[in-house]
Amino acid sequence: MSNLNLQSMIGGWIIGDFEPSLNKNPNFEVGIKNYNAGEFVDKHYHKVAVEYTVIIEGIAVMNGIQYHTGDIVVVNPNQISDFRAITDVKTVVVKIPSVKNDKYLIND
Protein backbone atom coordinates (compact mmCIF):
# COMPACT_ATOMS: atom_id res chain seq x y z
CA MET A 1 0.00 0.00 0.00
CA SER A 2 1.25 3.47 -0.89
CA ASN A 3 0.13 6.85 0.33
CA LEU A 4 0.61 9.58 -2.27
CA ASN A 5 -1.03 12.94 -2.93
CA LEU A 6 -2.35 14.49 -6.12
CA GLN A 7 -0.38 17.64 -5.31
CA SER A 8 2.87 15.69 -5.76
CA MET A 9 1.95 15.06 -9.42
CA ILE A 10 2.77 17.64 -12.10
CA GLY A 11 -0.34 19.46 -13.28
CA GLY A 12 -2.62 16.69 -11.99
CA TRP A 13 -1.23 14.09 -14.41
CA ILE A 14 -1.08 10.79 -12.53
CA ILE A 15 -0.54 8.04 -15.12
CA GLY A 16 1.46 8.18 -18.37
CA ASP A 17 4.90 8.05 -19.92
CA PHE A 18 6.36 10.75 -17.65
CA GLU A 19 7.72 11.24 -14.14
CA PRO A 20 6.38 11.37 -11.55
CA SER A 21 3.73 8.83 -12.46
CA LEU A 22 1.76 6.27 -10.50
CA ASN A 23 2.15 3.96 -13.49
CA LYS A 24 4.69 4.88 -16.17
CA ASN A 25 2.73 3.83 -19.22
CA PRO A 26 3.21 4.72 -22.91
CA ASN A 27 -0.32 3.60 -23.84
CA PHE A 28 -2.34 6.30 -22.13
CA GLU A 29 -2.32 9.25 -19.73
CA VAL A 30 -4.73 10.13 -16.94
CA GLY A 31 -5.00 13.54 -15.34
CA ILE A 32 -7.22 14.88 -12.59
CA LYS A 33 -7.39 18.59 -13.18
CA ASN A 34 -8.86 21.31 -10.98
CA TYR A 35 -9.39 24.82 -12.30
CA ASN A 36 -10.55 27.97 -10.54
CA ALA A 37 -13.14 30.12 -12.29
CA GLY A 38 -11.40 32.21 -14.95
CA GLU A 39 -8.41 29.89 -15.43
CA PHE A 40 -7.72 28.81 -18.98
CA VAL A 41 -5.57 26.61 -21.19
CA ASP A 42 -4.31 28.24 -24.38
CA LYS A 43 -5.24 26.96 -27.82
CA HIS A 44 -3.26 23.86 -28.70
CA TYR A 45 -3.46 20.55 -30.51
CA HIS A 46 -1.93 17.09 -30.36
CA LYS A 47 -0.55 15.44 -33.48
CA VAL A 48 -0.86 11.89 -32.13
CA ALA A 49 -3.05 11.66 -29.02
CA VAL A 50 -6.82 11.63 -28.72
CA GLU A 51 -7.89 13.57 -25.63
CA TYR A 52 -11.03 12.78 -23.63
CA THR A 53 -12.11 15.40 -21.10
CA VAL A 54 -14.85 14.55 -18.60
CA ILE A 55 -16.36 17.51 -16.76
CA ILE A 56 -16.78 16.05 -13.27
CA GLU A 57 -18.06 19.28 -11.76
CA GLY A 58 -18.59 22.82 -12.98
CA ILE A 59 -18.96 24.74 -16.23
CA ALA A 60 -16.24 25.19 -18.84
CA VAL A 61 -16.00 26.49 -22.39
CA MET A 62 -13.96 24.65 -25.01
CA ASN A 63 -13.78 26.07 -28.53
CA GLY A 64 -16.72 28.37 -27.82
CA ILE A 65 -19.02 25.57 -26.61
CA GLN A 66 -20.19 25.49 -23.01
CA TYR A 67 -19.92 22.16 -21.19
CA HIS A 68 -21.42 21.18 -17.84
CA THR A 69 -21.10 18.50 -15.17
CA GLY A 70 -21.26 15.07 -16.84
CA ASP A 71 -20.30 16.20 -20.34
CA ILE A 72 -17.50 14.41 -22.19
CA VAL A 73 -15.48 16.16 -24.87
CA VAL A 74 -13.43 14.19 -27.41
CA VAL A 75 -10.61 16.03 -29.18
CA ASN A 76 -9.02 14.11 -32.03
CA PRO A 77 -5.46 14.54 -33.32
CA ASN A 78 -4.82 17.85 -35.08
CA GLN A 79 -8.03 19.42 -33.76
CA ILE A 80 -7.36 22.73 -32.06
CA SER A 81 -8.69 22.99 -28.52
CA ASP A 82 -8.76 25.49 -25.71
CA PHE A 83 -10.34 25.50 -22.24
CA ARG A 84 -11.74 28.19 -19.95
CA ALA A 85 -13.29 27.54 -16.53
CA ILE A 86 -16.49 29.55 -16.11
CA THR A 87 -16.99 28.25 -12.56
CA ASP A 88 -14.59 26.20 -10.47
CA VAL A 89 -14.16 23.02 -12.54
CA LYS A 90 -12.97 19.48 -11.85
CA THR A 91 -12.09 17.25 -14.79
CA VAL A 92 -10.66 13.86 -15.55
CA VAL A 93 -8.61 13.82 -18.75
CA VAL A 94 -7.48 10.71 -20.62
CA LYS A 95 -5.07 10.91 -23.55
CA ILE A 96 -4.35 7.94 -25.78
CA PRO A 97 -1.47 7.23 -26.30
CA SER A 98 0.93 8.92 -23.90
CA VAL A 99 3.31 10.74 -26.23
CA LYS A 100 6.02 13.05 -24.91
CA ASN A 101 6.05 16.56 -26.39
CA ASP A 102 2.75 16.06 -28.26
CA LYS A 103 1.28 19.43 -27.28
CA TYR A 104 1.59 22.21 -29.85
CA LEU A 105 0.57 25.72 -28.83
CA ILE A 106 -1.23 27.98 -31.29
CA ASN A 107 0.08 31.53 -31.44
CA ASP A 108 -2.74 33.77 -32.69
Z-matrix of the N, CA and C atoms (Angstrom, degrees):
N
C 1 1.440
C 2 1.527 1 108.36
N 3 1.316 2 115.46 1 136.79
C 4 1.457 3 121.79 2 177.76
C 5 1.516 4 109.09 3 -118.32
N 6 1.307 5 115.83 4 155.09
C 7 1.454 6 121.23 5 175.87
C 8 1.518 7 107.57 6 -127.26
N 9 1.327 8 116.39 7 104.15
C 10 1.453 9 122.27 8 -179.05
C 11 1.518 10 108.71 9 -120.94
N 12 1.323 11 116.89 10 175.33
C 13 1.455 12 120.99 11 -179.37
C 14 1.517 13 109.34 12 -136.02
N 15 1.308 14 115.88 13 141.34
C 16 1.467 15 121.55 14 -179.82
C 17 1.532 16 111.20 15 -56.56
N 18 1.316 17 116.93 16 -31.68
C 19 1.465 18 120.17 17 -178.82
C 20 1.527 19 112.37 18 -67.49
N 21 1.328 20 117.89 19 -17.46
C 22 1.465 21 120.34 20 177.92
C 23 1.532 22 112.13 21 -82.68
N 24 1.334 23 116.49 22 -7.05
C 25 1.461 24 121.81 23 178.68
C 26 1.532 25 108.65 24 -92.55
N 27 1.300 26 117.46 25 151.20
C 28 1.460 27 121.59 26 -178.44
C 29 1.526 28 109.80 27 -82.70
N 30 1.327 29 116.17 28 116.85
C 31 1.456 30 121.54 29 176.71
C 32 1.513 31 114.89 30 62.95
N 33 1.333 32 118.01 31 19.39
C 34 1.455 33 121.09 32 -179.77
C 35 1.516 34 114.87 33 85.20
N 36 1.339 35 117.25 34 -1.42
C 37 1.466 36 120.46 35 -179.64
C 38 1.520 37 108.85 36 -78.54
N 39 1.347 38 116.26 37 122.15
C 40 1.466 39 119.97 38 -172.71
C 41 1.526 40 114.44 39 -112.66
N 42 1.328 41 117.37 40 -25.38
C 43 1.470 42 120.81 41 179.68
C 44 1.522 43 108.06 42 -135.49
N 45 1.334 44 116.99 43 136.23
C 46 1.459 45 121.63 44 177.77
C 47 1.514 46 110.63 45 156.00
N 48 1.303 47 115.56 46 -176.89
C 49 1.461 48 122.14 47 -176.70
C 50 1.528 49 109.96 48 -87.18
N 51 1.333 50 116.03 49 63.06
C 52 1.456 51 123.43 50 -178.79
C 53 1.525 52 108.28 51 -155.88
N 54 1.313 53 115.68 52 170.83
C 55 1.465 54 122.25 53 176.76
C 56 1.518 55 108.82 54 -125.29
N 57 1.313 56 119.73 55 140.87
C 58 1.456 57 125.38 56 -6.14
C 59 1.529 58 110.78 57 -72.96
N 60 1.304 59 116.23 58 155.22
C 61 1.449 60 122.52 59 178.13
C 62 1.519 61 109.12 60 -151.91
N 63 1.315 62 116.49 61 141.07
C 64 1.459 63 120.21 62 175.86
C 65 1.517 64 110.95 63 -70.12
N 66 1.346 65 115.09 64 -27.79
C 67 1.460 66 121.96 65 178.68
C 68 1.521 67 106.99 66 -149.93
N 69 1.319 68 117.26 67 101.94
C 70 1.472 69 121.26 68 -179.87
C 71 1.524 70 107.50 69 -68.95
N 72 1.341 71 115.18 70 110.06
C 73 1.451 72 120.07 71 -168.75
C 74 1.529 73 110.05 72 -141.66
N 75 1.327 74 118.65 73 121.81
C 76 1.465 75 120.68 74 179.88
C 77 1.531 76 113.79 75 -78.92
N 78 1.328 77 117.51 76 -8.77
C 79 1.461 78 120.38 77 -174.39
C 80 1.519 79 114.62 78 -83.55
N 81 1.326 80 117.20 79 -28.01
C 82 1.456 81 119.65 80 -179.50
C 83 1.525 82 110.63 81 -162.65
N 84 1.343 83 115.14 82 164.26
C 85 1.457 84 122.86 83 176.01
C 86 1.519 85 108.36 84 -125.38
N 87 1.323 86 115.70 85 147.69
C 88 1.458 87 121.62 86 173.83
C 89 1.512 88 108.21 87 -130.75
N 90 1.322 89 115.64 88 131.61
C 91 1.455 90 121.05 89 177.03
C 92 1.513 91 110.62 90 -131.61
N 93 1.311 92 116.09 91 140.56
C 94 1.456 93 122.45 92 172.88
C 95 1.521 94 105.30 93 -111.74
N 96 1.305 95 115.39 94 111.47
C 97 1.457 96 120.91 95 -169.48
C 98 1.527 97 110.17 96 -115.74
N 99 1.315 98 116.16 97 133.94
C 100 1.457 99 122.69 98 176.00
C 101 1.521 100 108.47 99 -119.66
N 102 1.322 101 116.07 100 130.47
C 103 1.455 102 121.65 101 -179.50
C 104 1.524 103 109.21 102 -125.70
N 105 1.316 104 116.58 103 139.72
C 106 1.453 105 121.36 104 171.18
C 107 1.521 106 108.37 105 -84.42
N 108 1.325 107 115.98 106 151.82
C 109 1.468 108 120.69 107 177.47
C 110 1.525 109 109.28 108 -49.88
N 111 1.331 110 115.80 109 132.38
C 112 1.461 111 121.52 110 179.38
C 113 1.516 112 114.56 111 95.00
N 114 1.336 113 118.04 112 -19.17
C 115 1.468 114 119.31 113 178.06
C 116 1.521 115 109.43 114 -69.57
N 117 1.331 116 115.05 115 153.18
C 118 1.464 117 119.00 116 -178.19
C 119 1.524 118 110.84 117 -146.92
N 120 1.320 119 114.03 118 161.98
C 121 1.463 120 123.57 119 172.63
C 122 1.524 121 105.76 120 -118.36
N 123 1.320 122 116.64 121 127.07
C 124 1.459 123 121.35 122 -178.22
C 125 1.523 124 112.11 123 -61.87
N 126 1.332 125 115.09 124 159.73
C 127 1.463 126 120.86 125 176.59
C 128 1.522 127 109.63 126 -57.38
N 129 1.328 128 114.45 127 135.84
C 130 1.460 129 120.55 128 179.98
C 131 1.529 130 108.92 129 -160.77
N 132 1.308 131 115.37 130 172.47
C 133 1.458 132 120.66 131 173.95
C 134 1.520 133 108.66 132 -148.44
N 135 1.324 134 114.59 133 165.95
C 136 1.461 135 122.19 134 176.07
C 137 1.517 136 107.25 135 -119.11
N 138 1.307 137 117.41 136 134.59
C 139 1.465 138 120.53 137 179.77
C 140 1.517 139 111.80 138 -79.42
N 141 1.343 140 117.36 139 -27.76
C 142 1.459 141 121.11 140 -173.79
C 143 1.525 142 112.42 141 -114.30
N 144 1.309 143 117.58 142 -48.15
C 145 1.467 144 122.33 143 -168.93
C 146 1.524 145 112.99 144 -78.90
N 147 1.328 146 114.62 145 145.20
C 148 1.459 147 123.52 146 164.98
C 149 1.524 148 105.75 147 -93.27
N 150 1.337 149 116.40 148 136.33
C 151 1.460 150 120.55 149 -177.82
C 152 1.522 151 109.42 150 -118.10
N 153 1.328 152 115.82 151 127.23
C 154 1.457 153 123.27 152 177.89
C 155 1.525 154 107.53 153 -111.62
N 156 1.316 155 116.93 154 120.48
C 157 1.460 156 121.07 155 178.20
C 158 1.517 157 108.82 156 -114.67
N 159 1.328 158 116.00 157 122.47
C 160 1.460 159 122.41 158 176.88
C 161 1.526 160 107.61 159 -105.49
N 162 1.326 161 116.71 160 122.81
C 163 1.453 162 120.88 161 176.59
C 164 1.537 163 106.40 162 -82.80
N 165 1.312 164 115.83 163 104.53
C 166 1.466 165 120.93 164 -178.67
C 167 1.527 166 110.03 165 -77.27
N 168 1.325 167 115.66 166 -38.87
C 169 1.465 168 119.86 167 -179.51
C 170 1.518 169 108.98 168 -156.56
N 171 1.324 170 116.78 169 134.90
C 172 1.453 171 120.81 170 173.79
C 173 1.517 172 113.51 171 110.64
N 174 1.344 173 113.49 172 -170.52
C 175 1.465 174 121.78 173 -178.98
C 176 1.522 175 107.82 174 -129.25
N 177 1.329 176 115.54 175 130.71
C 178 1.463 177 121.69 176 178.84
C 179 1.520 178 109.19 177 -136.79
N 180 1.325 179 115.21 178 157.97
C 181 1.460 180 121.29 179 174.78
C 182 1.519 181 107.84 180 -117.50
N 183 1.336 182 115.49 181 129.17
C 184 1.455 183 122.39 182 174.80
C 185 1.524 184 106.74 183 -127.01
N 186 1.323 185 115.86 184 123.46
C 187 1.463 186 121.24 185 179.44
C 188 1.523 187 112.40 186 53.05
N 189 1.333 188 116.25 187 39.15
C 190 1.452 189 121.01 188 176.09
C 191 1.521 190 115.38 189 80.57
N 192 1.329 191 117.52 190 1.01
C 193 1.467 192 121.43 191 179.68
C 194 1.518 193 108.65 192 -108.47
N 195 1.327 194 115.86 193 132.67
C 196 1.459 195 120.62 194 -179.14
C 197 1.535 196 109.99 195 -87.09
N 198 1.330 197 115.15 196 132.04
C 199 1.459 198 122.38 197 178.94
C 200 1.517 199 109.52 198 -121.04
N 201 1.343 200 115.22 199 148.12
C 202 1.458 201 122.21 200 -175.31
C 203 1.532 202 110.59 201 -125.65
N 204 1.322 203 114.70 202 172.82
C 205 1.461 204 121.97 203 177.39
C 206 1.530 205 110.33 204 -44.33
N 207 1.327 206 116.24 205 126.97
C 208 1.463 207 122.27 206 178.08
C 209 1.517 208 114.81 207 95.63
N 210 1.321 209 117.59 208 -15.06
C 211 1.466 210 119.77 209 179.23
C 212 1.522 211 110.90 210 -74.06
N 213 1.325 212 115.42 211 148.78
C 214 1.462 213 122.96 212 177.32
C 215 1.524 214 107.70 213 -124.58
N 216 1.319 215 115.48 214 128.75
C 217 1.461 216 121.45 215 -178.99
C 218 1.527 217 107.93 216 -114.40
N 219 1.338 218 116.42 217 128.69
C 220 1.456 219 122.06 218 178.05
C 221 1.523 220 108.08 219 -109.36
N 222 1.329 221 116.08 220 123.16
C 223 1.462 222 121.50 221 177.80
C 224 1.529 223 107.47 222 -116.15
N 225 1.315 224 115.46 223 116.47
C 226 1.461 225 121.18 224 -177.58
C 227 1.527 226 111.11 225 -84.77
N 228 1.329 227 117.67 226 164.21
C 229 1.463 228 120.28 227 178.05
C 230 1.527 229 111.69 228 -52.79
N 231 1.318 230 114.59 229 141.07
C 232 1.460 231 124.47 230 177.84
C 233 1.521 232 114.77 231 70.94
N 234 1.333 233 118.33 232 3.22
C 235 1.461 234 120.95 233 172.92
C 236 1.525 235 108.32 234 -86.92
N 237 1.306 236 116.40 235 130.81
C 238 1.456 237 120.83 236 179.68
C 239 1.526 238 108.89 237 -78.24
N 240 1.329 239 115.03 238 138.13
C 241 1.455 240 121.22 239 -177.43
C 242 1.521 241 109.78 240 -139.03
N 243 1.321 242 115.38 241 150.10
C 244 1.450 243 121.23 242 169.14
C 245 1.523 244 107.21 243 -139.60
N 246 1.326 245 117.45 244 177.91
C 247 1.463 246 121.03 245 -176.46
C 248 1.516 247 108.38 246 -154.52
N 249 1.324 248 116.21 247 132.45
C 250 1.468 249 120.96 248 174.25
C 251 1.524 250 107.84 249 -137.68
N 252 1.333 251 115.94 250 127.70
C 253 1.459 252 121.65 251 177.20
C 254 1.523 253 109.34 252 -81.14
N 255 1.317 254 117.11 253 119.90
C 256 1.458 255 121.89 254 176.12
C 257 1.527 256 109.26 255 -82.13
N 258 1.319 257 116.43 256 -44.50
C 259 1.460 258 123.50 257 172.15
C 260 1.527 259 106.61 258 -114.75
N 261 1.313 260 118.58 259 -179.64
C 262 1.457 261 119.52 260 168.48
C 263 1.528 262 106.82 261 -60.11
N 264 1.337 263 116.43 262 135.16
C 265 1.465 264 121.13 263 -173.36
C 266 1.522 265 109.98 264 -131.25
N 267 1.335 266 115.08 265 139.68
C 268 1.461 267 122.30 266 171.49
C 269 1.519 268 107.34 267 -119.12
N 270 1.327 269 116.19 268 131.75
C 271 1.463 270 120.53 269 -179.95
C 272 1.525 271 110.41 270 -132.08
N 273 1.306 272 114.70 271 158.77
C 274 1.458 273 122.52 272 164.08
C 275 1.517 274 105.17 273 -118.13
N 276 1.330 275 116.26 274 129.42
C 277 1.460 276 121.44 275 -178.36
C 278 1.521 277 108.32 276 -120.72
N 279 1.327 278 115.68 277 132.26
C 280 1.463 279 122.06 278 175.38
C 281 1.518 280 107.29 279 -121.48
N 282 1.327 281 116.44 280 129.92
C 283 1.465 282 121.49 281 175.41
C 284 1.524 283 108.34 282 -120.21
N 285 1.316 284 115.11 283 134.56
C 286 1.461 285 121.46 284 -178.91
C 287 1.516 286 108.55 285 -130.39
N 288 1.343 287 117.68 286 123.23
C 289 1.463 288 130.37 287 -8.99
C 290 1.531 289 110.63 288 -81.78
N 291 1.324 290 115.08 289 -178.87
C 292 1.460 291 121.05 290 174.16
C 293 1.524 292 107.53 291 -87.64
N 294 1.327 293 115.76 292 108.29
C 295 1.461 294 120.87 293 -176.24
C 296 1.523 295 108.40 294 -122.95
N 297 1.306 296 116.87 295 121.14
C 298 1.457 297 121.47 296 178.93
C 299 1.526 298 110.05 297 -63.94
N 300 1.320 299 115.61 298 140.94
C 301 1.468 300 123.02 299 175.86
C 302 1.528 301 113.41 300 59.19
N 303 1.343 302 116.84 301 34.11
C 304 1.469 303 120.97 302 179.28
C 305 1.526 304 111.22 303 -102.63
N 306 1.319 305 117.73 304 34.39
C 307 1.456 306 122.17 305 175.24
C 308 1.524 307 107.56 306 -123.21
N 309 1.336 308 115.74 307 119.63
C 310 1.457 309 122.03 308 -176.16
C 311 1.525 310 108.88 309 -117.40
N 312 1.318 311 116.79 310 114.60
C 313 1.449 312 122.01 311 -179.24
C 314 1.524 313 110.95 312 -75.20
N 315 1.313 314 115.92 313 145.35
C 316 1.460 315 122.99 314 177.66
C 317 1.518 316 107.06 315 -101.48
N 318 1.308 317 116.80 316 123.30
C 319 1.457 318 121.74 317 176.94
C 320 1.516 319 108.63 318 -100.87
N 321 1.339 320 115.40 319 104.54
C 322 1.488 321 119.21 320 179.81
C 323 1.499 322 111.52 321 -73.02
